[in-house]
């Protein structure tokens, strides 16, 4: 099989189906519908961009592709799918993400994402995908209005994707749910989910050299220690209001003439940097040392300003590329969350909530379908040609 052929739709769907087949089924052995069929039905719903379970339920009566293409032997009704998936442990889907990303690495396609010649950028961010004042389950996060006492229930997840500043394609990684943990009366939080995500990422890809890029919420000593413990580098945003000690330290260093100034011009745009290596993160954790970058992009009358910390030693030779890596964090928003919301995946639509795991399992299956699409976008010539043809038709229809 050629390098490109292994990433055709049939090959990728077989890998997804094999992964779903390995998910543990806690139901009776004589269940009328196999768990793999329910999981692949959920996957197919997102792969085919159905807007609701009802639309998928109507499709199952007349669409032979569900059995022929997705390998579903017995297609569950929408009610059956909800009941089966609600009892499924969402973490059981994580190995399927690992398998698909591993295939990209083995095929040499992941090398396109190499950054600074050595590393892979993994952009992490949390997002919400369900909110209601009535519908809820035991895993829902709860936010109580201090004035009215009204409770809002929600689901969130921490998502990550391998990104590159020059590529529109992203490689989504297995998401980490931000839900109430078993037996806990307290809400989970993005920081706790971040620790789980990083540990799982290192377990799944023990040999990949990652640079984690995140927003200022992650610029704290415990999280940086987690990254170091898992042998990961980082480029993390910082803000003056949240990191007063660090910015005061940098200001004093600037007054003493200890910061490095560097400026370059690329295609008429001025890129101005000031950076300082080996600065303490905060007063409470002076032993946690970071390297600080302040950056201005000046394009005529337009100006943008960013600040980051990193454990990469900063020089005039690499500060421009580190800046590009830091700014690539937005790809988790633009090329991941916005795509899921606006290009047929209906990320914020409530396909079903259930009483246990349904909402989280469906979100994971949606991300899995997105991963398969992104792999085809990257590595399948037929998929790329079809996408270009679809785009030309769309533009022609609008003209």
C-alpha positions in Angstrom: 0.0 0.0 0.0 1.4 3.4 -1.0 2.1 6.2 1.5 -1.0 8.1 0.5 -3.3 5.2 0.1 -3.1 4.2 3.8 -4.9 7.5 4.6 -7.9 7.0 2.3 -11.3 7.1 3.9 -11.8 3.3 4.0 -8.4 2.8 5.7 -9.0 5.5 8.3 -12.6 4.3 9.0 -11.3 0.8 9.6 -8.8 2.1 12.1 -11.6 4.1 13.8 -13.8 1.0 13.8 -11.0 -1.2 15.2 -10.5 1.3 18.0 -14.2 1.4 18.8 -14.2 -2.4 18.8 -11.7 -2.4 21.6 -13.8 -0.2 23.9 -15.0 -2.2 26.9 -18.7 -3.0 27.0 -20.2 -3.2 30.5 -23.5 -4.5 29.3 -24.7 -8.1 29.1 -22.9 -10.3 26.5 -26.1 -10.9 24.6 -27.0 -7.2 24.0 -28.9 -6.9 20.8 -26.8 -4.0 19.5 -23.0 -4.2 19.7 -21.2 -1.3 21.4 -19.0 -0.9 18.3 -22.1 -0.3 16.2 -23.4 2.4 18.6 -20.0 4.1 18.7 -19.5 4.0 14.9 -23.1 5.3 14.5 -22.2 8.3 16.7 -18.9 8.7 14.7 -20.8 8.5 11.4 -23.3 11.1 12.6 -20.5 13.7 13.0 -18.6 12.4 10.0 -21.7 13.0 7.8 -22.4 16.3 9.5 -25.9 15.4 10.6 -27.4 18.3 12.6 -29.2 16.1 15.1 -29.8 12.6 16.2 -33.2 12.8 14.6 -31.6 13.6 11.2 -29.3 10.6 11.7 -32.2 8.4 12.7 -34.0 9.3 9.5 -30.9 8.6 7.5 -30.5 5.0 8.9 -33.6 3.8 7.2 -32.4 4.7 3.7 -28.7 5.2 3.7 -26.8 2.0 2.8 -23.5 3.8 3.3 -23.8 3.5 7.0 -23.4 -0.3 6.7 -21.2 -0.4 3.6 -18.8 2.5 4.4 -18.8 2.7 8.2 -19.1 -1.1 8.7 -22.1 -0.8 11.0 -23.9 -4.2 11.2 -27.0 -3.1 13.2 -27.8 0.6 13.3 -29.3 1.7 16.7 -32.2 4.1 16.9 -31.5 7.5 18.4 -32.9 6.3 21.8 -30.9 3.1 21.7 -27.7 5.1 20.8 -28.2 7.4 23.7 -28.8 4.6 26.2 -25.7 2.6 25.0 -23.3 5.5 24.8 -24.4 6.9 28.1 -22.9 3.9 29.9 -19.6 4.0 28.0 -16.4 5.2 29.6 -15.2 8.1 27.4 -11.5 7.5 28.3 -11.8 4.2 26.4 -11.7 6.2 23.1 -8.2 7.7 23.9 -6.3 4.8 22.3 -8.0 5.4 19.0 -6.6 8.9 18.8 -3.2 7.5 19.6 -3.5 4.9 16.9 -4.4 7.5 14.2 -1.7 10.0 15.2 0.8 7.1 15.3 -0.1 6.2 11.7 0.7 9.8 10.7 4.0 9.6 12.4 4.9 6.2 10.9 3.9 7.4 7.5 6.2 10.5 7.7 3.3 13.0 7.5 3.8 14.3 11.0 7.2 15.7 10.0 5.5 18.6 8.3 4.6 19.9 11.8 8.2 20.0 13.0 9.0 23.3 14.7 12.5 24.7 15.2 13.6 21.6 13.4 13.1 19.3 16.4 9.7 19.9 18.3 6.0 19.5 17.8 3.8 22.4 18.9 0.7 21.2 20.9 -1.8 24.0 21.5 -4.0 23.5 24.6 -7.2 25.3 25.6 -10.5 24.7 27.4 -13.9 25.2 25.8 -17.5 24.7 26.7 -19.9 22.7 24.6 -23.1 22.4 26.7 -25.0 24.7 29.0 -28.5 24.5 30.5 -30.5 25.6 33.5 -32.6 22.5 33.5 -30.9 19.5 31.8 -28.0 18.1 33.8 -26.3 14.9 34.9 -24.0 13.9 37.8 -20.9 14.9 35.8 -22.1 18.5 35.1 -20.2 21.5 36.4 -22.5 23.8 38.4 -22.4 27.5 38.6 -24.8 29.1 41.1 -26.0 32.7 40.7 -25.1 34.4 44.0 -28.1 36.7 43.8 -30.9 34.4 42.6 -29.5 31.0 43.6 -30.2 29.8 40.0 -27.9 27.0 38.9 -26.4 26.7 35.4 -25.2 23.3 34.4 -22.4 22.9 31.8 -19.9 20.6 30.2 -16.4 21.7 29.2 -13.3 20.0 27.9 -9.7 20.7 27.5 -8.6 20.1 23.9 -5.2 20.0 22.3 -4.0 19.8 18.8 -0.6 19.5 17.1 -0.3 22.8 15.1 2.3 24.6 13.0 2.4 28.4 12.2 2.4 27.7 8.4 -0.3 25.0 8.2 -4.0 25.3 8.3 -4.5 21.7 9.1 -4.3 20.7 12.8 -4.0 17.2 14.3 -6.5 17.0 17.3 -5.5 15.0 20.3 -7.7 13.0 22.7 -9.7 15.6 24.7 -9.8 15.7 28.5 -13.2 16.2 30.0 -13.6 18.9 32.6 -16.4 17.3 34.7 -17.1 16.5 38.3 -14.9 13.6 39.3 -16.5 10.5 40.8 -17.5 11.1 44.4 -16.7 14.8 44.3 -19.0 17.5 45.3 -16.6 20.2 43.8 -16.3 21.3 40.2 -13.4 20.1 38.2 -11.3 22.9 36.7 -9.1 23.6 33.6 -5.9 23.4 35.7 -6.7 19.9 37.0 -7.7 18.8 33.5 -4.4 20.3 32.2 -2.4 18.1 34.5 -4.3 15.0 33.4 -4.0 16.0 29.7 -0.2 16.5 29.9 0.3 13.2 31.8 -1.8 11.3 29.3 -0.1 13.0 26.3 3.3 11.9 27.6 2.0 8.4 28.2 0.5 8.1 24.7 3.5 9.6 22.9 6.6 8.9 25.1 9.1 9.8 22.4 7.6 12.9 20.8 9.3 16.2 21.8 6.5 18.6 22.5 6.4 22.3 23.1 3.1 23.1 24.9 1.6 26.5 24.0 -1.1 27.9 26.3 -2.7 31.0 27.5 -1.9 32.9 30.7 -4.1 30.7 32.9 -1.4 28.1 32.7 1.5 30.4 33.7 1.7 29.1 37.2 4.3 27.2 39.1 2.4 23.9 39.6 1.5 23.6 35.9 5.1 24.4 34.8 6.4 21.7 37.2 4.0 19.2 35.6 5.3 20.1 32.2 8.9 19.7 33.3 8.1 16.4 35.1 6.8 15.1 31.8 9.8 16.5 29.8 7.8 19.0 27.8 8.9 22.5 26.8 6.5 25.4 26.8 5.6 28.8 25.4 2.9 30.3 27.6 1.2 33.8 27.6 1.5 36.1 30.6 -0.4 39.2 31.6 0.8 42.1 33.8 -2.4 42.0 35.9 -1.9 38.3 36.7 1.9 38.2 37.0 2.8 41.4 38.7 6.0 40.2 40.3 7.4 38.9 37.0 6.6 42.2 35.1 8.1 44.3 37.9 11.3 42.1 37.8 11.5 42.6 34.0 11.0 46.3 34.4 13.9 46.5 36.9 16.1 44.4 34.6 15.3 46.8 31.7 16.2 49.8 33.8 19.5 48.1 34.6 20.1 47.5 30.9 20.0 43.7 31.2 17.3 43.1 28.6 18.1 42.3 25.0 16.5 44.5 22.2 16.1 43.1 18.8 14.2 44.3 15.8 13.7 43.0 12.2 11.5 43.9 9.2 9.7 41.2 7.2 7.6 42.2 4.2 7.3 45.8 5.5 6.2 44.7 8.9 8.3 45.7 11.9 8.9 43.0 14.5 10.3 44.4 17.8 11.4 42.2 20.7 12.7 42.6 24.2 13.7 39.5 26.1 15.3 38.4 29.3 16.5 34.9 30.2 16.5 33.3 33.7 13.8 35.3 35.5 11.8 34.1 38.5 8.2 33.3 37.8 6.8 34.8 41.0 7.7 35.7 44.6 6.3 32.5 45.9 8.3 30.3 43.5 11.6 32.1 42.8 13.2 28.7 42.0 11.0 28.4 38.9 13.0 30.2 36.3 11.5 31.3 33.0 12.6 33.2 29.9 10.5 36.3 29.2 9.7 37.7 25.7 7.9 41.0 24.9 6.9 41.6 21.3 5.4 44.3 19.2 4.2 43.8 15.6 4.0 47.2 13.8 2.3 47.3 10.4 1.8 50.9 9.4 -0.5 52.4 11.9 -1.6 49.0 13.3 0.2 47.6 16.3 -0.1 44.4 18.3 1.5 43.5 21.6 2.2 40.1 23.2 4.2 38.7 26.1 5.2 35.1 26.8 7.3 33.0 29.1 9.2 29.9 27.8 11.8 27.5 29.0 13.6 27.7 25.6 16.7 29.8 25.9 16.0 32.9 23.9 18.5 34.5 21.5 18.3 36.9 18.6 18.6 33.9 16.3 15.5 32.1 17.6 13.2 34.8 19.1 11.3 35.4 15.9 10.4 31.7 15.5 9.5 31.4 19.2 7.2 34.3 18.7 5.6 32.5 15.8 5.2 29.4 17.9 3.5 31.4 20.7 1.1 33.0 18.3 0.2 29.6 16.8 -1.8 29.0 20.0 -4.7 30.6 18.3 -5.0 27.7 16.0 -6.8 25.7 18.7 -9.5 28.5 18.5 -9.5 29.3 14.8 -8.7 25.9 13.2 -10.3 23.7 15.8 -13.1 25.2 17.9 -14.4 27.5 15.2 -14.3 24.7 12.6 -16.3 22.4 14.9 -18.8 25.2 15.5 -19.2 26.6 12.0 -18.4 23.8 9.5 -21.0 21.2 10.0 -19.9 19.5 13.2 -22.5 21.5 15.3 -20.1 21.5 18.3 -22.5 23.5 20.5 -25.6 21.6 19.6 -27.0 19.3 22.3 -27.1 15.9 20.5 -28.0 14.2 23.8 -27.1 14.6 27.5 -27.9 11.4 29.3 -27.4 10.7 33.0 -23.8 9.5 33.0 -21.3 9.9 30.1 -23.4 10.5 27.0 -22.5 14.2 26.5 -18.7 13.5 27.0 -18.7 10.4 24.7 -20.5 12.3 21.9 -18.0 15.2 22.2 -15.1 12.7 22.0 -16.7 11.0 18.9 -17.1 14.4 17.3 -13.4 15.2 17.9 -12.5 11.7 16.5 -14.5 12.4 13.3 -12.7 15.8 13.1 -9.3 14.0 13.4 -10.1 11.7 10.6 -11.2 14.6 8.4 -8.0 16.5 9.2 -5.8 13.5 8.4 -7.5 13.2 5.0 -7.0 16.9 4.5 -3.3 16.5 5.2 -2.5 13.2 3.5 -5.2 12.1 1.1 -5.0 13.5 -2.4 -8.5 12.3 -3.3 -10.0 14.1 -0.3 -8.1 17.3 -1.2 -9.3 17.1 -4.8 -12.9 16.6 -3.7 -12.6 19.5 -1.3 -11.2 21.8 -4.0 -14.1 20.8 -6.3 -16.7 21.4 -3.6 -15.1 24.9 -3.0 -15.2 25.8 -6.7 -18.9 24.8 -6.9 -19.7 26.9 -3.8 -17.9 29.9 -5.3 -19.6 29.4 -8.6 -23.0 29.2 -7.0 -22.3 32.5 -5.1 -21.1 34.3 -8.3 
